Amino acid sequence: MSDNKFRLAIKYSGIAIQMALIIVVFNFFGEKLGDRFEKEWIPSLITLLGVFLAMFSVIIQVLKENK
């Protein structure tokens, strides 16, 4: 594996880990807010917001790389 391909693999692995962490953190806080306010829809909404934010973050990072 060439050095450039290895660096790209590391970069994209980092992006995937970042995406997973964003979703997990939003899910955690969504669960806490759902328990606090006793609403069943809050965890789903907050987790979905985390998914959109993670996707947005990935898209921005890929677009910056392709400039």
C-alpha distance (Angstrom), angle and dihedral (degrees) to the residues before:
residue distance angle dihedral
M1 . . .
S2 3.75 . .
D3 3.78 121.3 .
N4 3.82 93.0 -112.2
K5 3.82 93.2 52.6
F6 3.79 90.0 48.1
R7 3.81 91.5 52.8
L8 3.80 91.2 49.4
A9 3.81 90.7 49.5
I10 3.80 90.6 52.0
K11 3.82 91.6 46.8
Y12 3.79 93.8 50.6
S13 3.79 91.8 44.6
G14 3.78 88.1 55.0
I15 3.79 90.8 50.7
A16 3.81 90.6 51.3
I17 3.81 91.7 50.0
Q18 3.80 90.4 47.8
M19 3.80 90.4 51.0
A20 3.79 92.2 50.0
L21 3.81 92.1 48.4
I22 3.80 92.6 51.0
I23 3.81 91.1 52.2
V24 3.82 93.5 45.7
V25 3.81 93.0 48.7
F26 3.80 92.5 48.6
N27 3.80 89.8 47.2
F28 3.80 91.0 51.3
F29 3.80 93.3 50.9
G30 3.80 90.9 42.7
E31 3.79 90.3 55.5
K32 3.79 91.1 48.6
L33 3.81 92.6 49.0
G34 3.80 91.3 45.4
D35 3.80 90.7 53.3
R36 3.79 92.6 45.4
F37 3.79 96.2 50.3
E38 3.84 94.5 30.9
K39 3.79 93.5 -128.5
E40 3.81 120.1 139.3
W41 3.81 95.7 -155.6
I42 3.81 98.0 55.9
P43 3.84 97.4 78.5
S44 3.80 91.8 49.8
L45 3.78 93.0 48.0
I46 3.81 94.7 46.8
T47 3.82 91.9 45.9
L48 3.79 90.7 49.5
L49 3.79 88.9 50.5
G50 3.81 87.7 53.0
V51 3.81 90.9 51.3
F52 3.81 91.4 52.0
L53 3.79 91.4 46.5
A54 3.81 91.3 49.4
M55 3.81 91.6 49.3
F56 3.81 90.7 47.9
S57 3.80 89.9 50.6
V58 3.81 92.0 51.0
I59 3.80 92.7 47.8
I60 3.81 91.9 50.0
Q61 3.80 92.2 49.1
V62 3.81 93.2 48.9
L63 3.81 92.1 47.1
K64 3.81 90.9 50.8
E65 3.79 89.9 51.4
N66 3.81 93.3 51.6
K67 3.83 94.8 54.1
